[in-house]
Amino acid sequence: MRKFLHYALNRLVITAFIVILQVAFFMMEIVVWGNYYVEIAMALRLISFGVIIALILKQGNPAVKMAWIVPILLFPLFGGVMYLALGHVFHPKRLYMAMEHTGELVRSNLQQDAQVMERLRAADPGIANQCDYILRYANTPAWEHTRADYYPEGFPWWKQLLKDLEQAERFIFLEFFIVGEGTMWDTVLEILERKVRAGVEVRLIYDDVGSVFLLPKEYNEMIEKKGIKCVAFNRLVPFLALVLNNRDHRKIVVIDGKVGYTGGINMSDEYINYKRTHGDHWKDAGIRIEGEAVWNFTVMFLQMWNMSRHTEEYYGRYRHQFVDRLAAEGIVQPYMDTPLDEETVGENVYLNMIGAARKYLYIFTPYLVTDNEMHTALKLAAKRGVDVRIVTPGTPDKKTIYWLTQSNYQSLIEAGVRIYQYTPGFIHSKCVLSDDETAVVGTINFDYRSFYHHFECGVFLYRASMIRDLKRDMEETFAVSQQITLEWCKKKFVKTNVIGPFLKLFSPLL
């Protein structure tokens, strides 16, 4: 069953099925429908026409709209139906209503310290504007008195997490896109079970689609029996397309309100290289924060919990009161992005960093499936003399996305962007660094799914000491990666100039 679902839930498989259905439709004219064919075909074409008009009138990214209009025109009978099924035109009502209901509670609990913003504005008005944007559109404030540690690999991140879990006294919150049985999760679970018996409150959120191939059926009920409160986010209902949308792609751990974690690392053995899946080495990045900024993650988790459980809990009892404040070390601002509004916070934070870069801009991303705004911003940064470098995987996890990523290389390189492929294996890190001053580490990929369709999170940092560690990791990664040249692109002509551009027509489906 799992193997079947693995293929059945693939978005390209669904699209191919719809194309086959369109061909079969014509054959059914003769066999079954007879005189009713004309009426049915007309109704389906009217749906497609209505969808195209709605897309034209709809506010939003023109590139995204055009990427849908083309497939609809190519498949006029079922193109409109395809968009209604896969185009995220409908958000699950329960999620939307729950987000609206919990939003005010979030805003009341996450208030910006005015003095922090005053000091930031005096130091750098541009950075203050970035932090203010995040505050207004992600409802998450900027903090001082927070320490941030960067982890260039999943294994040391996990080992530190185990130490912190052992120290938990009040509560542990965990939220992951993927949870899979194996050494990594089993070790964490053993600690969680012990902590529950010791009176620590433990909660887990995992995405049902993200974990569908790695966990037994009704795993959330199994976890609940161990005393761990558990939510399988946006439960999978086979053959209903909406379940593929609006996934919880976040990775968050909060311990006692004092320590928080995020990054690209999920709870599965490939993330700590205990299992080889894509090449010899899986590289990922994580961040650990300690101090006042952890409160952002606490509220973010509780909002998702309340949305899923339809509860209204008092957030304040989970806020840690720091008696001895940590030394102010730059700005740390954890933030979230939701697909249930029209604001693409994840993409816009990146765009602001690209536009503000003066000397250099370094990027780690497993997927480079950019819209026109992002693609243009990267090229303009390079054209104005910024050293723009992007590291993508040398080994694919999804070949279609891999080819689509590579199809973007040539135009970026021609503009002066330096592209590297991580040759030791697969890089899953989502990091941006600029000018030794600003950075983002989180869950947000450079693709449509992260920018438009998933729940995501990240940490924006300004003049934090961990930026030095991130830069060191990036420089070391450049050294072991293959720099892509125009000659390389020409040798890969079919993939980069034929298959890739064709796949761009269907990029919203990938």
Sequence and secondary structure as in RCSB ss.txt:
>XXXX:A:sequence
MRKFLHYALNRLVITAFIVILQVAFFMMEIVVWGNYYVEIAMALRLISFGVIIALILKQGNPAVKMAWIVPILLF
PLFGGVMYLALGHVFHPKRLYMAMEHTGELVRSNLQQDAQVMERLRAADPGIANQCDYILRYANTPAWEHTRADY
YPEGFPWWKQLLKDLEQAERFIFLEFFIVGEGTMWDTVLEILERKVRAGVEVRLIYDDVGSVFLLPKEYNEMIEK
KGIKCVAFNRLVPFLALVLNNRDHRKIVVIDGKVGYTGGINMSDEYINYKRTHGDHWKDAGIRIEGEAVWNFTVM
FLQMWNMSRHTEEYYGRYRHQFVDRLAAEGIVQPYMDTPLDEETVGENVYLNMIGAARKYLYIFTPYLVTDNEMH
TALKLAAKRGVDVRIVTPGTPDKKTIYWLTQSNYQSLIEAGVRIYQYTPGFIHSKCVLSDDETAVVGTINFDYRS
FYHHFECGVFLYRASMIRDLKRDMEETFAVSQQITLEWCKKKFVKTNVIGPFLKLFSPLL
>XXXX:A:secstr
 HHHHHHHT HHHHHHHHHHHHHHHHHHIIIIIGGGHHHHHHHHHHHHHHHHHHHHHS S HHHHHHHHHHHHHS
TTTHHHHHHHHS  S  HHHHHHHHHHHHHHHHH    HHHHHHHHHH HHHHHHHHHHHHHH    BSSEEEEE
ESSHHHHHHHHHHHHHT SSEEEEEES B TTHHHHHHHHHHHHHHHTT EEEEEEETTTTTTTS TTHHHHHHH
TT EEEEES   TT GGGGSS B   EEEETTTEEEEES  BSGGGGTSS  SBSEEE  EEEEEETTHHHHHHH
HHHHHHHHHT    GGGG    SS     SEEEEEEE TTSS  HHHHHHHHHHHH SSEEEEE S B   HHHH
HHHHHHHHTT EEEEEEESS SSHHHHHHHHHTHHHHHHTT EEEEETTEEE   EEEETTTEEEEES  BSHII
IIISBEEEEEEES THHHHHHHHHHHHHHTSEE  HHHHHHTHHIIIIIHHHHHTTGGG 
